[in-house]
Amino acid sequence: MKKLILSLAFVGFLWSCSSTQSTTKQNDVSVTIDLITIKDDKVMVTVVPPSLSSETVTFNFPKTVPGTYSEDDYGRFIENVKAFDSKGGSLKVAKISENSYTISNATKLAKLTYLVNDTFDTEGGAGFGESEDIFSPSGTNINAGTNFMLNTHGFIGYFKGKEETPYKLTVTHPESLLGVSAMIDTDASATSDVFLMSKYASLVEMPIMYSKPDYTSFMVDDMEIIISVYSPTGKYTAKQITPNMENMMKAQKRFLGPINSTKKYAILLYLSDMAAKDAKGFGALEHPTSTVVVMPEMMGLEMLQEQLKDVVSHEFFHIVTPLTIHSNEIQYFDFNNPQMSEHLWMYEGVTEYFANLFQVNQGLIDEKEFFERMAGKIAQSRQMNDNMSFTKMSKNVLNPPYKEQYLNVYQKGALIAMCMDILIRENSNGQKGILSLMQELSKEYGTTKAFKDEELFAKITALTYPAVGEFLKNHVAGETPIPYEQYFAKMGVTEATIEIAGNPFLKGQTQPYITVNPATKEIMILPDTELNVFMTTLGLKNNDTLLAFNGKDYNLDNIYDLIMASMNWKDGDAMTVKFKRDGKEQTVKGKIVMPKEKQDGYQATDDAKKTVREAWLRG
């Protein structure tokens, strides 16, 4: 999973209560979702159970799903659960928790029906970790006749004890909408899709997005990639997105080599309408053969492509870990009583590191930008608890105080992987790296064989060097902060002051140049702050009220639009600003000069270590 901080289904097929059902033994769980008849923005799902032998059965909805590391309670979006026998008679249903229901006289159970509410409508747009919102890429959307985001774990539950039973999923939908998924539709009908999966855990790893057909497909070696795009205003199309994605994914495959065997991979891109009640959590959620991505439609194309490059590459690299290399906790995931693994440093950290390393390895970025990214991760990781054991945090990530440290998996987790990579390169004279290690672990384990949490460090040490084992003991399981400058020095890289691009309205990550007058909703430049070059070049001053940029009016209601727009501005672009000073409206025209900021960073300085450094970055 990759979260971006940018502050970011289901009336199933209803059977008549008077219908009769065959008494033939059912050997799978048959689920029907009707996307044609939508009432009150809810979908009814109908579930036909397999043969049941006990008088009472429990039907569960997930509390947590793989890749999210949070307790989301999908059962809170379910209502009106009903059970029927083969003659249409009602059976007793009791809700025993947020996510679980018991059904009496279960041997007579012929079908179960319930309504599903979508999650996108409930999102309040709070920052990461500040609300109970479902992270949008793991959420659901019901927009009748227009779009359905079917993260299947949000619509489909499971009978306790029947998790390994095969599932048959039927989705009836308007002919105008196409469902795109990594699953294979076994029904030729234009209004009905039928998917067969071996068990519940496999089904919930298969999201489907229904929308007006807008997709592309291409081959990367022997892997088919399909990209489906939903853009509410039609601003973007799959055809626009595809060239960059194709170049990126071909580069990823070259970087990975023969480490995976996925034959089909689906990227489902949902672009959110920020002016409406819509998804607010931006980023992506990985699955073994697909990725769900949610981004704001208001992004400029160049910025959207850059975000997709980072986010989708991260998710795609999850095919290495945890989708290929993982512990028992993931192999046998408990959706209602999840036991977390100690090794988020690997599942998210190695994945995030690869998403950056492959870009410099394949020439998509230069080493200056790579060092800049790593320096940024160091700065952000040090704002977290740098003395906390990473394995202890991972094991307890669902609970405080550890869950507040989750974001560090993308910062320190990636830096742990980087330091391991450097150690392996140093000890092998540049011949091996962390990718070599992951290839060896992939051969040792693979998709069907899990490792025990407590045995992984010993296995890694045996496959690499004692120095790697000491690093893991001291800096990953232990509480000793990592002295990054010592690891960079092994590659001939030293600390330096670097210049990075800034934002016209925000200094660093926390210091704004602007505020809002709550009485008028107008945007104002703060009175007591040193202005940046963007403002001084245009002649703006403290206390000016900012009314419009390039002809578009802004205030509190659309200030998010202004921040997003500013991310697309470039040096030399024409700019017209309407503002108010001392009660008088004025207009100024000029050229944009974007601010620059200085921060601690790194640069290559020791040419004596150029060979091993080149092996690290481009080997």
C-alpha positions in Angstrom: 0.0 0.0 0.0 1.1 3.5 -0.7 -0.6 6.5 0.9 -0.2 10.0 -0.4 -0.8 12.9 2.0 -2.1 15.7 -0.3 -4.0 17.8 2.4 -7.2 12.5 0.0 -21.0 -2.0 -4.2 -24.0 -3.3 -4.7 -27.6 -4.1 -4.6 -26.8 -7.7 -5.2 -29.2 -9.9 -7.0 -32.3 -10.1 -4.7 -34.3 -13.2 -4.9 -38.0 -13.3 -4.2 -38.8 -14.6 -0.7 -41.3 -16.9 -2.4 -38.8 -18.5 -4.7 -37.7 -22.1 -4.2 -34.2 -23.5 -4.2 -32.9 -26.9 -5.2 -31.9 -29.1 -2.3 -28.9 -30.3 -4.3 -25.7 -30.0 -2.2 -23.8 -26.8 -2.9 -20.0 -27.1 -3.0 -19.1 -23.4 -3.5 -20.2 -20.0 -2.2 -22.2 -18.4 -4.9 -22.4 -14.6 -4.7 -24.5 -12.3 -6.9 -24.1 -8.5 -7.1 -26.7 -6.5 -9.1 -25.3 -3.2 -10.4 -28.4 -2.5 -12.4 -31.1 -2.0 -9.7 -29.6 0.6 -7.3 -31.8 1.9 -4.5 -30.9 4.7 -2.1 -27.3 4.4 -3.2 -27.1 0.9 -1.8 -26.4 -2.5 -3.4 -27.9 -5.8 -2.3 -25.7 -8.8 -2.3 -27.1 -12.3 -2.4 -25.1 -15.2 -1.0 -25.9 -18.9 -1.6 -23.9 -21.0 1.0 -22.2 -24.3 0.5 -23.6 -27.3 2.3 -23.7 -26.6 6.0 -23.7 -29.3 8.7 -24.0 -27.3 11.9 -27.1 -25.7 13.3 -25.5 -22.3 13.7 -23.1 -20.6 11.3 -21.3 -17.3 11.6 -21.0 -15.0 8.6 -18.1 -12.5 8.8 -17.1 -9.3 7.0 -13.4 -8.3 7.2 -12.1 -6.2 10.1 -8.8 -5.8 8.3 -7.6 -6.7 4.8 -4.0 -7.4 3.6 -1.9 -4.4 2.8 -3.8 -1.9 4.9 -2.4 -2.3 8.4 -5.5 -0.8 10.0 -8.7 -1.9 11.6 -11.4 -0.7 9.2 -14.5 -2.8 10.1 -16.1 -3.2 6.7 -19.1 -4.6 8.5 -20.2 -1.1 9.5 -21.2 -0.5 5.8 -23.5 -3.5 5.8 -27.2 -3.4 6.8 -30.4 -5.4 6.6 -28.9 -8.8 6.8 -31.5 -11.5 6.1 -31.5 -15.3 5.9 -34.0 -17.5 4.1 -34.6 -21.2 3.8 -35.4 -23.0 0.4 -39.1 -22.1 0.7 -38.5 -18.4 1.3 -39.1 -18.6 5.0 -37.0 -16.3 7.3 -34.3 -17.7 9.5 -33.1 -16.0 12.7 -30.1 -13.7 12.2 -28.3 -12.1 15.2 -25.6 -9.4 14.9 -22.9 -10.4 17.4 -20.3 -7.7 16.5 -19.6 -4.9 14.0 -18.5 -7.5 11.5 -20.2 -10.8 12.4 -23.7 -12.3 12.2 -24.9 -15.7 13.4 -27.6 -17.6 11.5 -29.8 -20.2 13.3 -31.1 -23.4 11.7 -28.1 -23.1 9.3 -28.7 -26.5 7.8 -31.8 -25.0 6.2 -30.0 -21.9 5.0 -30.7 -21.4 1.2 -29.6 -17.8 0.8 -28.4 -14.7 2.6 -29.1 -11.1 1.5 -27.8 -7.8 2.7 -27.3 -4.2 1.6 -24.0 -2.5 1.1 -23.2 1.2 1.5 -20.2 2.6 -0.3 -17.3 4.2 1.5 -16.3 7.0 -0.8 -19.4 8.9 0.2 -18.4 8.8 3.9 -14.9 10.3 3.5 -14.4 13.6 5.2 -11.0 14.5 3.7 -9.2 14.5 7.0 -5.4 14.0 7.0 -3.9 10.6 7.3 -4.7 8.9 10.6 -7.1 11.7 11.7 -10.4 10.0 11.0 -12.1 6.7 10.6 -12.3 6.9 6.9 -11.5 3.8 4.8 -8.4 4.5 2.8 -9.9 5.2 -0.6 -8.0 2.6 -2.7 -9.3 -0.1 -0.3 -12.8 1.4 -0.3 -15.9 1.1 -2.5 -17.9 3.4 -4.7 -21.6 3.2 -5.9 -22.4 5.7 -8.6 -25.4 4.2 -10.4 -24.9 3.9 -14.1 -21.5 5.7 -14.0 -19.0 4.0 -11.8 -18.7 1.1 -9.3 -15.4 0.5 -7.5 -15.7 -3.1 -6.3 -13.0 -3.8 -3.8 -14.6 -7.2 -3.2 -13.8 -7.3 0.5 -16.2 -4.4 0.9 -19.1 -6.4 -0.6 -18.5 -10.0 0.1 -18.2 -11.8 3.4 -17.4 -15.4 4.3 -18.8 -18.3 6.4 -16.6 -19.1 9.4 -14.9 -22.4 8.7 -15.5 -22.2 4.9 -12.7 -19.8 4.0 -11.1 -22.4 1.8 -14.3 -23.1 -0.1 -14.4 -22.0 -3.8 -16.4 -18.9 -4.7 -18.5 -18.1 -7.8 -19.1 -14.4 -8.2 -21.8 -13.1 -10.6 -22.1 -9.4 -11.3 -25.0 -8.1 -13.3 -24.4 -4.6 -14.7 -25.6 -2.1 -17.3 -24.4 -2.9 -20.8 -22.9 0.6 -21.0 -20.4 -0.2 -18.2 -17.4 -2.5 -18.6 -15.9 -4.3 -15.6 -12.1 -4.5 -15.7 -10.3 -6.9 -13.5 -7.3 -9.3 -13.5 -10.0 -12.1 -13.2 -11.3 -13.9 -16.2 -15.0 -13.4 -17.0 -16.5 -16.8 -17.9 -19.8 -15.4 -19.1 -20.1 -14.1 -22.7 -23.1 -11.9 -21.8 -22.7 -8.1 -22.2 -24.7 -7.6 -18.9 -23.4 -10.4 -16.7 -19.9 -11.3 -15.6 -19.1 -14.6 -13.8 -15.8 -15.1 -12.0 -14.5 -18.3 -10.3 -12.0 -18.2 -7.5 -10.5 -21.0 -5.4 -11.1 -19.4 -2.0 -12.2 -16.3 -0.2 -8.6 -14.9 0.3 -8.1 -15.1 -3.4 -11.4 -13.5 -4.3 -10.8 -10.4 -2.1 -7.5 -9.8 -3.8 -9.4 -9.3 -7.1 -10.9 -5.8 -7.3 -13.1 -4.9 -10.3 -13.9 -1.4 -11.6 -17.1 -0.8 -13.7 -17.2 2.3 -15.7 -17.7 3.6 -19.3 -15.1 1.6 -21.3 -11.7 3.5 -21.3 -8.8 1.1 -21.1 -5.6 0.1 -22.9 -3.5 -3.0 -22.8 0.1 -3.8 -23.7 2.6 -6.6 -23.2 5.7 -6.4 -21.0 7.6 -9.6 -22.0 5.0 -12.3 -21.4 2.9 -10.2 -19.0 -0.3 -8.5 -20.1 -0.9 -5.1 -18.5 -4.4 -3.6 -18.6 -5.1 0.0 -17.5 -8.6 1.2 -16.9 -9.3 4.8 -16.1 -12.4 6.5 -14.7 -12.3 10.3 -15.1 -15.5 12.0 -14.0 -15.3 14.9 -16.3 -13.4 13.1 -19.1 -10.3 15.2 -18.4 -8.0 12.2 -18.7 -8.1 8.9 -20.7 -6.2 5.7 -20.5 -4.5 6.5 -23.8 -2.9 9.6 -22.2 -1.7 7.6 -19.2 -0.4 4.6 -21.0 2.9 5.7 -22.7 4.5 6.7 -19.4 3.2 3.7 -17.6 4.4 1.3 -20.3 7.9 2.8 -20.3 8.0 2.6 -16.5 6.7 -1.0 -16.2 9.1 -2.2 -18.9 11.9 -0.6 -16.9 10.6 -2.4 -13.7 10.6 -5.7 -15.5 14.2 -5.1 -16.7 15.2 -4.2 -13.2 13.5 -7.3 -11.6 14.6 -9.9 -14.0 13.0 -13.3 -13.6 11.7 -12.8 -10.1 8.0 -13.1 -10.8 5.6 -15.1 -13.0 2.5 -13.0 -13.1 0.8 -13.2 -16.5 -1.8 -10.5 -16.2 -1.8 -7.3 -14.2 -4.6 -4.8 -14.0 -4.2 -1.1 -13.0 -7.6 0.5 -12.0 -7.2 4.3 -11.8 -10.1 6.2 -10.2 -9.8 10.0 -10.5 -11.7 11.7 -7.8 -13.9 14.8 -8.2 -12.7 17.0 -5.4 -15.7 19.4 -5.9 -18.1 16.5 -5.0 -18.6 14.1 -2.2 -16.0 11.7 -3.4 -12.8 9.8 -2.5 -10.3 11.9 -0.5 -7.6 9.3 0.3 -5.0 9.4 -2.4 -2.5 6.6 -3.1 -2.9 2.9 -4.0 -3.5 -0.6 -2.7 -1.6 -3.6 -4.1 -2.9 -7.0 -4.9 -1.0 -10.0 -6.4 -2.2 -9.2 -9.9 -3.6 -5.7 -9.7 -3.5 -2.2 -8.2 -6.3 0.1 -7.3 -5.1 3.8 -7.6 -7.1 6.9 -6.4 -5.9 10.3 -7.4 -7.5 13.8 -7.7 -8.7 14.6 -11.2 -7.6 18.2 -10.8 -3.9 17.3 -11.0 -2.1 18.5 -14.0 -1.1 15.7 -16.4 2.6 16.0 -15.8 2.2 15.8 -12.0 -0.3 13.0 -12.3 2.2 11.0 -14.4 4.9 11.6 -11.8 2.7 10.5 -9.0 1.6 7.4 -10.9 5.2 6.5 -11.6 6.1 6.5 -7.9 2.8 5.0 -6.6 2.2 2.3 -9.2 5.8 1.3 -9.3 5.7 0.8 -5.5 2.6 -1.4 -5.8 3.9 -3.4 -8.7 7.1 -4.2 -6.7 4.8 -5.8 -4.0 4.8 -8.8 -6.3 8.2 -9.5 -4.7 7.2 -9.0 -1.1 4.9 -9.8 0.5 3.1 -11.4 -2.4 6.0 -13.8 -3.1 8.1 -13.6 0.1 6.1 -13.5 3.2 5.5 -14.9 6.7 2.9 -17.2 8.1 0.9 -14.3 9.3 0.3 -13.2 5.7 0.0 -16.7 4.2 -2.8 -17.5 6.7 -4.3 -14.1 7.1 -7.1 -13.8 9.6 -9.5 -11.1 8.3 -11.2 -10.7 11.7 -8.4 -11.3 14.2 -5.3 -10.3 12.2 -1.9 -11.2 13.6 0.7 -8.9 12.2 4.2 -9.8 11.0 7.4 -8.3 12.4 8.7 -7.5 8.9 7.0 -4.4 7.6 10.6 -3.1 7.0 10.7 -5.7 4.1 7.1 -5.7 2.9 6.8 -1.9 2.6 10.4 -0.7 3.1 12.1 -2.9 0.5 9.2 -2.2 -1.9 9.5 1.5 -1.5 13.3 1.4 -1.8 12.9 -0.6 -5.1 10.4 2.0 -6.4 13.2 4.6 -6.1 16.3 2.5 -6.8 14.9 1.2 -10.1 14.4 4.7 -11.4 18.0 5.7 -11.0 19.0 2.2 -12.2 17.0 2.5 -15.4 17.9 6.2 -16.0 14.4 7.6 -15.2 16.0 9.9 -12.6 19.7 10.9 -12.0 21.7 10.1 -8.9 21.2 13.7 -7.6 17.5 13.2 -7.4 17.9 9.7 -5.9 20.1 11.1 -3.1 17.6 14.0 -2.7 14.8 11.4 -2.2 16.8 9.4 0.3 17.8 12.6 2.2 14.1 13.5 2.4 13.3 10.1 3.8 16.0 10.6 6.5 14.6 13.9 7.5 11.0 12.6 7.7 12.0 9.4 9.5 13.8 11.5 12.2 10.5 13.3 12.9 9.1 9.9 13.9 10.4 7.8 16.9 13.9 6.9 15.7 14.6 4.8 18.8 11.6 2.4 18.4 12.4 -1.2 17.4 11.0 -1.6 13.9 10.1 -5.2 14.3 8.2 -4.4 17.5 6.4 -1.6 15.8 5.5 -3.8 12.9 4.2 -6.6 15.1 2.0 -4.1 17.0 1.1 -1.7 14.2 -2.6 -1.9 14.8 -2.3 -0.6 18.3 -1.0 2.6 19.9 1.6 3.9 20.3 2.9 1.9 17.4 0.2 2.6 14.8 1.1 6.3 15.0 4.5 5.3 13.6 3.1 3.4 10.6 4.1 6.1 8.1 7.8 5.3 8.9 7.5 2.1 6.9 7.8 4.3 3.8 10.7 6.3 5.2 12.9 4.4 7.6 11.7 1.1 6.1 13.2 2.2 2.7 16.3 3.4 4.4 16.8 0.0 6.2 16.7 -1.6 2.7 19.1 1.0 1.4 21.7 0.3 4.2 21.3 -3.5 3.7 21.9 -2.9 -0.1 25.0 -0.9 0.7 26.4 -3.6 3.1 25.8 -6.4 0.6 27.5 -4.3 -2.2 30.4 -3.5 0.0 31.0 -7.1 1.1 30.5 -8.5 -2.4 32.7 -5.9 -4.1 29.6 -4.6 -5.9 28.6 -8.0 -7.3 25.5 -8.5 -5.3 22.8 -6.3 -3.7 19.5 -6.5 -2.0 17.8 -7.4 -5.3 20.1 -10.5 -5.3 18.9 -11.3 -1.8 15.2 -11.0 -2.7 15.8 -13.3 -5.7 17.4 -15.9 -3.4 14.5 -15.6 -0.8 12.0 -15.9 -3.7 13.6 -19.2 -4.7 13.7 -20.4 -1.0 10.1 -19.6 -0.3 7.8 -18.4 -3.2 4.1 -17.7 -3.2 3.0 -20.9 -1.5 5.7 -21.3 1.2 5.8 -18.9 4.1 8.6 -18.3 6.6 8.4 -18.0 10.3 8.9 -14.4 11.6 11.6 -15.4 14.1 13.7 -17.2 11.5 14.0 -14.6 8.8 17.0 -12.7 10.1 19.1 -15.9 10.4 18.1 -16.9 6.8 19.1 -13.4 5.5 22.4 -13.6 7.3 23.1 -17.0 5.9 22.4 -15.8 2.4 24.5 -12.6 2.8 27.1 -11.6 5.3 27.5 -11.4 9.1 27.6 -7.6 8.8 24.0 -7.7 7.5 22.9 -9.8 10.5 24.5 -7.4 12.9 22.8 -4.5 11.2 19.4 -6.2 11.5 20.0 -7.0 15.2 21.1 -3.5 16.1 19.0 -1.2 13.9 15.9 -3.1 13.0 15.1 -5.4 15.9 17.2 -3.1 18.2 16.5 0.5 19.1 19.8 2.1 17.9 19.2 4.8 15.3 21.0 4.3 12.0 24.1 6.4 11.3 23.3 7.0 7.7 26.4 9.0 6.9 28.5 6.0 7.7 26.7 3.9 5.2 26.8 6.5 2.5 30.5 6.9 3.1 31.0 3.2 2.1 29.8 4.3 -1.4 31.8 7.5 -1.6 28.9 9.7 -0.8 29.1 12.5 1.8 26.8 15.0 3.4 26.1 18.3 1.5 23.7 21.2 1.5 21.4 20.8 -1.5 18.8 23.0 -3.1 15.3 21.7 -3.8 12.1 23.1 -5.4 9.7 24.8 -3.0 6.0 25.7 -3.0 4.8 29.3 -3.4 2.5 29.0 -0.4 4.3 26.7 1.9 7.8 26.7 3.3 9.0 23.2 4.0 6.3 20.9 5.1 4.7 23.0 7.9 5.2 26.8 7.6 2.5 28.5 5.4 2.9 31.9 3.8 -0.9 32.4 3.6 -3.9 32.2 5.9 -7.7 32.6 5.6 -9.9 35.4 7.0 -12.7 33.3 8.6 -15.2 36.2 8.3 -14.8 36.6 4.5 -13.2 33.3 3.5 -10.6 35.4 1.7 -7.0 34.1 1.3 -4.4 36.5 2.8 -0.6 36.7 2.9 0.5 36.4 6.6 1.5 39.7 8.1 4.8 38.7 9.8 6.5 36.3 7.5 9.5 36.8 5.2 8.1 36.4 1.7 9.6 34.0 -0.9 10.9 34.9 -4.3 7.6 33.9 -6.0 5.8 36.7 -4.1 8.5 39.4 -4.2 9.0 39.0 -7.9 5.3 39.7 -8.5 5.3 42.6 -6.1 3.0 41.0 -3.5 3.3 42.1 0.1 2.3 41.0 3.6 -1.4 41.4 4.4 -2.3 41.4 0.7 -5.6 39.6 0.0 -5.2 37.1 -2.9 -8.3 37.0 -5.0 -7.4 35.3 -8.3 -4.6 33.6 -10.2 -4.6 33.5 -14.0 -8.2 34.5 -14.1 -9.5 32.0 -11.6 -11.0 33.2 -8.3 -9.9 31.5 -5.1 -11.0 31.5 -1.5 -11.4 29.1 1.4 -13.9 27.0 -0.5 -11.4 26.1 -3.2 -8.0 26.8 -1.6 -7.2 23.1 -2.1 -7.5 23.7 -5.8 -5.0 26.6 -5.6 -2.4 24.4 -3.8 -2.9 21.7 -6.3 -2.6 24.2 -9.2 0.6 25.6 -7.8 2.2 22.2 -8.0 2.1 22.5 -11.8 3.6 26.0 -12.0 7.0 26.4 -13.5 9.7 29.1 -13.8 9.0 31.4 -16.6 5.3 30.7 -16.9 3.1 33.8 -17.3 1.2 34.7 -14.2 -1.6 37.3 -13.5 -2.6 37.9 -9.9 -5.6 39.9 -8.8 -5.2 41.0 -5.2 -6.5 43.6 -2.7 -4.3 45.9 -0.8 -5.6 48.5 1.6 -9.1 47.9 0.4 -8.3 48.5 -3.3 -8.3 45.8 -5.9 -5.2 45.6 -8.1 -3.8 43.3 -10.8 -0.2 42.4 -11.5 1.3 40.5 -14.4 4.6 38.9 -14.6 6.6 35.7 -14.9 6.7 32.9 -12.3 9.9 32.4 -10.3 9.5 29.3 -8.1 11.1 29.4 -4.6 14.0 27.1 -3.8 14.8 25.7 -0.4 18.1 24.5 1.1 18.2 21.3 3.1 20.7 18.7 4.2 21.5 16.1 1.6 24.2 14.0 0.0 26.4 13.9 -3.0 29.0 11.7 -4.5 32.5 13.0 -3.7 34.9 10.0 -3.6 35.9 8.8 -7.0 38.0 6.0 -5.5 34.7 4.3 -4.7 33.0 5.1 -8.0 33.0 1.4 -9.2 31.1 0.1 -6.2 28.9 3.1 -6.2 28.0 2.5 -9.9 27.3 -1.1 -9.1 25.0 0.0 -6.2 23.0 2.6 -8.3 23.1 1.0 -11.8 24.3 -2.6 -11.4 
